Amino acid sequence: MKSRRSPILPHFALLWVLACLLLGGCKFFSFLPGVDAPEEEAPDQAEPAELVDFQAEAEFKRLWRAKVGRGLGRKYVRLTPAVLADRLYVADAYGHVAALDRFSGKEIWSATIGEPDDGPFYEFWDRRDPSFVTGGVGAGSGRVVLGTMRGEVIALDAGDGSELWRTEISSEVLSPPAAGSDVVVAQTADGRLVALEAADGSQRWVFDSQIPLLTLRGTAMPVLEGGLVFAGFSDGNVTAVAETSGAPVWKQRIMLPQGRTELDRMVDVDSTPIIGASGLLYAASFQGRLKALRPADGGTIWEMETSTYLDLAEGYGHVYLVAADDVIAAVGQTSGTVAWQQEGLRNRRLTSPTAFGNYLLVGDDDGYLHALAQSDGRFLARHKLGGSGLRSPMLHVDGTVYVLANDGGVEALAIDRRS
């Protein structure tokens, strides 16, 4: 006699699944292929501006396309390609590094600097991203350098990708290490600048700063110029230290923390300082200011209120910034006055701006690349790279723009004026 299956177990299983759906929504099943966890948005997050038509005055021309690794993952990782001579160096967030011929996109070599930290099978519901490359790509003097969330700085031979050295420092490296002729300088998430000997990775010096209780997840890339290292910190300060010894030369506060809550008091300088054609140093903070400083002593030339965590760009006599609400502004390098603002890309989660020729380029979270006129901010061209989105800063060399998409796609583009 055949036994009859009790209906209790299926009913219980169904109730259990329904409860999980109610509690977790689609997130519970997001470990399945093709099911993605929805991004959590703040209740008051504004809708991104819709793209509007315009009379294109230029067009993007694709020179080549390639794919490197698995992409940038779900963390807010921004890995900028680097160029040395005729090679483009690109990394993904999972340990894959490649050297491409920058004129054709053909792969010259590839290397693996580590394996992701995949969890045990029983944690199949865990959607934490195992990516670990968070700082890159730095390049200089025949070396390619990267930083990881494991607190490592890794140097590869630019010629063949072989590992030269690997040094563990105090904390994760969230921006590209700066590579000089005989030194590599990395900034860590715990507020330190660490200088390593370029030859073997041994420590030269450490400069320590105090970090607030609450900070943005990111750091500015150190800048090496004139024997000094310029760096921005999460306490709202920009500091210059001696490249040889790490001795402090000057410190300038970009913004003093204000407000009642730790959130209100966040004034991170995550925007990499730049030195413009004017000879001044420009630095900006989140919920703070943009300042023009004298590189020699840190004296303030001018300042204006703004809020940004993205890198600056300069050209055409302007400093360009993308504010926290994705309004793009051009500010006079010597006067500090706003020459123009472009609000047509508000809340589209833009990349850092890139200026070259007459163009200012920004990418957005939908995978569009936008070209604006440096003179007045009007739209000149638009190009769709794909649906994975853009968040890494772009790189331009000799009239070619190199763009890394979130899925690891790399494109080399030129811009042609329409007659």
C-alpha positions as CSV (number, residue, x, y, z in Angstrom):
1,M,0.0,0.0,0.0
2,K,1.4,3.3,-1.0
3,S,1.9,5.8,1.8
4,R,0.3,9.2,1.5
5,R,2.6,12.2,1.9
6,S,1.4,14.5,4.6
7,P,0.4,18.0,3.4
8,I,1.8,19.6,6.5
9,L,5.4,19.8,5.3
10,P,4.7,21.5,1.9
11,H,2.4,24.0,3.7
12,F,5.0,24.7,6.3
13,A,7.7,25.2,3.6
14,L,5.4,27.5,1.7
15,L,4.8,29.6,4.8
16,W,8.5,29.7,5.5
17,V,9.3,30.9,1.9
18,L,6.5,33.5,2.1
19,A,7.9,34.8,5.4
20,C,11.3,35.1,4.0
21,L,10.0,37.0,1.0
22,L,8.1,39.4,3.3
23,L,11.1,39.9,5.6
24,G,13.8,40.1,3.0
25,G,12.1,40.6,-0.3
26,C,14.2,39.7,-3.4
27,K,17.4,40.2,-1.4
28,F,16.9,36.7,0.1
29,F,17.2,35.1,-3.3
30,S,19.8,37.4,-4.6
31,F,22.5,34.7,-4.4
32,L,20.8,33.0,-7.4
33,P,22.2,33.8,-10.8
34,G,20.3,36.6,-12.5
35,V,18.7,37.8,-9.3
36,D,20.3,41.0,-8.0
37,A,19.8,42.6,-4.6
38,P,18.1,46.0,-5.0
39,E,20.2,49.0,-3.9
40,E,19.0,50.6,-0.7
41,E,18.3,54.3,-1.3
42,A,17.8,57.0,1.2
43,P,14.2,58.0,1.5
44,D,14.9,61.5,0.4
45,Q,17.3,60.6,-2.4
46,A,16.3,62.7,-5.4
47,E,15.6,61.2,-8.8
48,P,18.3,61.5,-11.4
49,A,17.8,64.1,-14.1
50,E,16.5,62.8,-17.4
51,L,18.8,63.2,-20.3
52,V,17.7,65.8,-22.8
53,D,18.4,66.1,-26.5
54,F,20.9,68.6,-27.7
55,Q,22.5,69.6,-30.9
56,A,25.7,67.5,-31.0
57,E,28.8,69.5,-32.0
58,A,31.1,66.5,-31.6
59,E,31.0,62.8,-31.6
60,F,32.9,60.0,-29.9
61,K,34.8,57.6,-32.1
62,R,35.6,54.2,-30.7
63,L,39.2,53.1,-31.5
64,W,39.1,49.7,-29.7
65,R,37.3,47.8,-27.0
66,A,38.7,45.1,-24.6
67,K,37.6,43.3,-21.4
68,V,39.8,42.9,-18.3
69,G,38.8,40.6,-15.5
70,R,35.5,40.5,-13.7
71,G,35.0,44.3,-13.2
72,L,34.7,46.4,-10.1
73,G,32.2,44.4,-8.1
74,R,29.4,45.8,-5.9
75,K,31.6,47.8,-3.6
76,Y,32.3,51.5,-4.4
77,V,35.6,50.7,-6.0
78,R,37.2,53.1,-8.5
79,L,40.2,51.8,-10.3
80,T,41.8,54.2,-12.7
81,P,43.9,52.8,-15.6
82,A,47.4,54.0,-16.0
83,V,49.7,54.6,-19.0
84,L,53.5,54.1,-19.3
85,A,54.9,54.6,-22.8
86,D,52.8,52.6,-25.2
87,R,51.0,50.4,-22.6
88,L,47.8,50.8,-20.7
89,Y,47.6,49.1,-17.3
90,V,44.2,48.0,-16.1
91,A,43.1,46.1,-13.0
92,D,39.8,44.6,-11.8
93,A,38.7,44.3,-8.2
94,Y,39.4,40.6,-7.9
95,G,43.2,40.5,-8.4
96,H,43.5,40.5,-12.2
97,V,45.9,43.0,-13.7
98,A,46.6,43.4,-17.5
99,A,48.9,45.4,-19.7
100,L,47.3,46.3,-23.0
101,D,48.8,47.9,-26.1
102,R,47.2,51.4,-25.8
103,F,46.9,51.8,-29.6
104,S,45.2,48.5,-30.3
105,G,43.9,47.1,-27.0
106,K,45.8,43.8,-27.5
107,E,46.8,42.2,-24.3
108,I,50.6,42.1,-23.7
109,W,50.6,40.3,-20.3
110,S,48.2,39.6,-17.5
111,A,48.9,38.7,-13.8
112,T,47.1,37.7,-10.7
113,I,48.0,39.4,-7.4
114,G,45.8,37.3,-5.2
115,E,42.5,35.4,-4.9
116,P,39.2,36.7,-3.6
117,D,38.2,35.6,-0.1
118,D,35.2,33.4,-1.0
119,G,33.3,32.2,2.1
120,P,32.3,28.6,2.9
121,F,29.4,27.0,1.1
122,Y,27.1,27.2,4.0
123,E,27.1,31.0,3.7
124,F,25.3,30.7,0.3
125,W,23.0,33.5,1.3
126,D,25.8,36.0,2.0
127,R,26.1,38.6,-0.8
128,R,29.2,40.2,0.5
129,D,31.5,41.0,-2.4
130,P,34.8,39.1,-2.1
131,S,36.7,41.7,-4.2
132,F,39.9,43.0,-2.5
133,V,41.7,45.3,-4.9
134,T,40.7,48.8,-3.8
135,G,43.7,51.1,-4.8
136,G,45.0,51.3,-8.3
137,V,46.4,51.7,-10.7
138,G,49.6,53.6,-9.9
139,A,52.5,53.5,-12.3
140,G,55.9,55.0,-12.7
141,S,59.6,54.2,-13.1
142,G,58.9,50.8,-14.7
143,R,56.5,49.7,-11.9
144,V,52.8,49.1,-11.6
145,V,51.6,49.5,-8.0
146,L,48.2,48.5,-6.4
147,G,46.7,48.6,-3.0
148,T,44.3,46.2,-1.4
149,M,41.7,46.1,1.4
150,R,44.0,43.6,3.1
151,G,46.5,46.4,3.7
152,E,49.0,45.4,1.0
153,V,50.9,47.5,-1.5
154,I,52.0,45.4,-4.4
155,A,54.5,46.3,-7.1
156,L,54.7,44.6,-10.5
157,D,57.3,44.9,-13.2
158,A,55.7,47.0,-15.9
159,G,57.5,45.0,-18.6
160,D,56.3,41.5,-17.9
161,G,53.9,41.7,-14.9
162,S,56.2,39.7,-12.5
163,E,55.8,40.6,-8.8
164,L,58.7,42.8,-7.6
165,W,57.6,43.1,-3.9
166,R,54.6,43.0,-1.6
167,T,54.5,45.0,1.6
168,E,51.8,44.8,4.3
169,I,50.9,48.2,5.9
170,S,48.6,49.3,8.7
171,S,45.2,49.3,6.9
172,E,43.3,49.0,3.6
173,V,44.5,51.2,0.7
174,L,41.5,52.9,-1.0
175,S,43.2,55.1,-3.6
176,P,46.0,54.5,-6.1
177,P,49.5,54.5,-4.5
178,A,51.6,57.3,-6.0
179,A,54.8,56.0,-7.7
180,G,57.9,58.3,-7.8
181,S,61.4,57.6,-9.1
182,D,62.5,56.0,-5.9
183,V,59.5,56.0,-3.6
184,V,55.9,54.7,-3.5
185,V,53.5,56.6,-1.2
186,A,50.2,55.0,-0.2
187,Q,47.4,56.4,2.0
188,T,45.5,54.1,4.3
189,A,42.0,54.1,5.6
190,D,43.2,54.6,9.2
191,G,44.7,58.0,8.4
192,R,48.3,57.2,7.6
193,L,50.6,58.1,4.8
194,V,53.2,55.4,4.2
195,A,56.3,55.8,2.1
196,L,58.0,52.7,0.7
197,E,61.3,52.3,-1.0
198,A,60.5,51.7,-4.7
199,A,63.3,49.2,-5.1
200,D,62.2,46.7,-2.5
201,G,59.1,47.9,-0.7
202,S,60.8,48.5,2.7
203,Q,59.3,51.3,4.8
204,R,60.9,54.7,4.5
205,W,58.6,56.6,6.8
206,V,55.0,56.9,8.2
207,F,53.0,60.1,8.7
208,D,50.0,59.6,11.0
209,S,46.9,61.7,11.3
210,Q,43.8,61.5,13.5
211,I,40.6,60.2,11.9
212,P,37.0,61.1,13.1
213,L,34.5,58.6,14.4
214,L,32.6,58.7,11.1
215,T,34.2,59.1,7.6
216,L,33.4,58.5,4.0
217,R,34.8,55.2,2.6
218,G,37.6,56.6,0.5
219,T,40.9,58.5,0.5
220,A,42.6,61.0,-1.7
221,M,45.5,59.8,-3.8
222,P,48.8,61.3,-2.6
223,V,50.4,63.8,-5.0
224,L,54.2,64.0,-5.4
225,E,55.5,67.3,-6.5
226,G,58.7,69.3,-5.9
227,G,60.0,67.1,-3.2
228,L,56.8,67.2,-1.2
229,V,53.9,64.8,-0.8
230,F,50.5,66.5,-0.7
231,A,47.6,64.6,0.8
232,G,44.0,65.2,2.0
233,F,42.6,63.5,5.2
234,S,39.2,62.7,6.6
235,D,39.6,65.3,9.4
236,G,39.3,68.0,6.7
237,N,43.0,68.9,6.5
238,V,45.4,68.9,3.6
239,T,49.0,68.3,4.6
240,A,52.4,68.7,2.9
241,V,55.2,66.4,4.1
242,A,58.8,66.0,2.9
243,E,59.2,63.2,0.4
244,T,62.5,62.1,1.8
245,S,61.7,62.1,5.5
246,G,57.9,62.4,6.0
247,A,58.5,65.5,8.2
248,P,55.4,67.8,8.1
249,V,56.0,71.1,6.2
250,W,52.5,72.6,6.6
251,K,48.9,71.8,7.3
252,Q,45.9,73.7,6.1
253,R,42.3,73.0,7.2
254,I,39.9,72.9,4.3
255,M,36.8,72.7,6.5
256,L,36.2,72.7,10.2
257,P,33.7,70.0,11.2
258,Q,30.3,71.6,12.1
259,G,27.0,70.3,13.3
260,R,25.5,68.3,16.1
261,T,25.8,64.7,14.6
262,E,28.8,62.8,13.4
263,L,27.1,62.7,10.0
264,D,26.9,66.5,9.9
265,R,30.5,66.8,10.9
266,M,31.9,64.7,8.0
267,V,34.4,66.9,6.1
268,D,36.6,64.3,4.4
269,V,39.1,65.5,1.8
270,D,38.7,62.5,-0.5
271,S,39.2,64.6,-3.6
272,T,42.8,64.3,-4.8
273,P,44.6,67.7,-4.6
274,I,45.8,69.0,-7.9
275,I,48.3,71.7,-9.0
276,G,46.9,73.8,-11.8
277,A,48.6,75.8,-14.5
278,S,48.4,78.8,-12.2
279,G,50.9,77.1,-9.9
280,L,48.4,76.9,-7.1
281,L,47.3,73.8,-5.2
282,Y,43.5,73.1,-5.2
283,A,41.8,70.9,-2.6
284,A,38.1,70.3,-1.7
285,S,36.2,68.6,1.0
286,F,32.9,66.9,1.5
287,Q,30.4,69.3,3.1
288,G,33.0,72.0,3.1
289,R,35.0,74.2,0.7
290,L,37.2,74.3,-2.3
291,K,40.4,76.2,-1.6
292,A,43.3,77.5,-3.6
293,L,46.6,77.2,-1.7
294,R,50.2,78.2,-2.1
295,P,52.1,74.9,-2.4
296,A,55.2,76.3,-0.6
297,D,53.5,77.2,2.6
298,G,49.8,76.2,2.4
299,G,48.6,79.9,2.5
300,T,45.0,80.4,1.3
301,I,44.5,82.4,-1.8
302,W,40.8,82.0,-2.1
303,E,38.0,79.7,-1.0
304,M,34.4,78.9,-1.8
305,E,31.7,76.7,-0.2
306,T,31.0,73.4,-1.9
307,S,30.7,69.7,-1.2
308,T,32.5,67.0,-3.2
309,Y,34.2,63.7,-2.7
310,L,35.3,63.3,-6.4
311,D,38.6,64.3,-7.9
312,L,39.1,67.8,-9.4
313,A,40.2,68.7,-12.9
314,E,41.8,71.8,-14.4
315,G,42.1,73.5,-17.7
316,Y,41.0,76.6,-19.7
317,G,41.9,78.7,-16.7
318,H,39.3,76.8,-14.6
319,V,39.1,74.2,-11.8
320,Y,36.3,71.8,-12.5
321,L,34.4,70.0,-9.8
322,V,31.4,67.6,-9.6
323,A,29.5,68.5,-6.4
324,A,27.8,65.9,-4.2
325,D,24.5,66.5,-6.0
326,D,26.3,66.1,-9.4
327,V,26.1,69.7,-10.4
328,I,29.2,70.5,-12.4
329,A,31.0,73.8,-11.8
330,A,33.9,75.7,-13.4
331,V,35.7,78.0,-11.0
332,G,38.4,80.5,-12.0
333,Q,41.8,79.3,-11.0
334,T,43.0,82.7,-9.8
335,S,39.7,84.4,-8.8
336,G,37.6,81.7,-7.2
337,T,34.5,82.9,-9.1
338,V,32.1,80.5,-10.6
339,A,32.3,80.8,-14.4
340,W,29.5,78.4,-15.2
341,Q,27.4,75.5,-13.7
342,Q,25.8,72.6,-15.5
343,E,22.8,71.1,-13.8
344,G,21.6,68.8,-16.6
345,L,23.2,65.7,-15.0
346,R,22.0,66.3,-11.4
347,N,21.9,63.1,-9.2
348,R,23.1,60.9,-12.0
349,R,26.0,59.6,-9.9
350,L,28.8,61.0,-12.0
351,T,32.5,60.1,-12.2
352,S,35.3,62.6,-11.5
353,P,35.7,65.1,-14.3
354,T,38.4,64.8,-16.9
355,A,39.6,67.8,-18.9
356,F,41.5,67.8,-22.2
357,G,41.6,69.9,-25.3
358,N,38.3,71.9,-25.3
359,Y,36.4,69.1,-23.6
360,L,35.3,68.2,-20.1
361,L,34.2,64.6,-19.7
362,V,32.1,62.9,-17.1
363,G,30.5,59.4,-17.0
364,D,27.4,58.4,-15.2
365,D,25.9,55.4,-13.4
366,D,23.9,54.4,-16.5
367,G,27.0,54.0,-18.6
368,Y,26.8,57.3,-20.5
369,L,29.9,59.4,-21.3
370,H,29.2,63.1,-21.6
371,A,31.4,65.7,-23.3
372,L,30.9,69.3,-22.2
373,A,32.6,72.5,-23.5
374,Q,35.2,73.8,-21.0
375,S,34.3,77.3,-22.0
376,D,30.6,77.4,-21.0
377,G,29.5,73.9,-19.9
378,R,27.2,73.2,-22.8
379,F,26.7,69.6,-24.0
380,L,28.8,68.7,-27.0
381,A,28.6,64.9,-27.3
382,R,27.2,61.8,-25.6
383,H,28.3,58.1,-25.9
384,K,26.7,55.0,-24.4
385,L,29.3,52.4,-23.2
386,G,27.0,49.9,-21.7
387,G,24.5,49.1,-18.9
388,S,27.0,48.4,-16.2
389,G,27.7,52.0,-15.4
390,L,30.8,54.2,-14.9
391,R,32.4,55.3,-11.7
392,S,36.2,55.1,-12.3
393,P,38.0,58.3,-13.3
394,M,38.9,58.4,-17.0
395,L,42.4,58.8,-18.4
396,H,43.5,60.8,-21.4
397,V,46.8,60.6,-23.3
398,D,47.7,62.2,-26.6
399,G,44.1,62.9,-27.5
400,T,42.8,59.4,-26.6
401,V,40.4,58.8,-23.7
402,Y,40.6,55.5,-21.9
403,V,37.4,54.5,-20.0
404,L,37.0,51.6,-17.6
405,A,33.4,50.5,-17.1
406,N,32.1,48.8,-13.9
407,D,31.9,45.4,-15.7
408,G,35.6,45.5,-16.7
409,G,35.0,46.7,-20.2
410,V,37.7,49.1,-21.5
411,E,37.3,51.5,-24.4
412,A,39.7,53.8,-26.1
413,L,37.9,56.8,-27.6
414,A,38.7,59.8,-29.7
415,I,36.5,62.9,-30.1
416,D,35.9,64.4,-33.5
417,R,34.4,67.8,-34.1
418,R,31.4,67.8,-36.4
419,S,31.7,70.2,-39.4
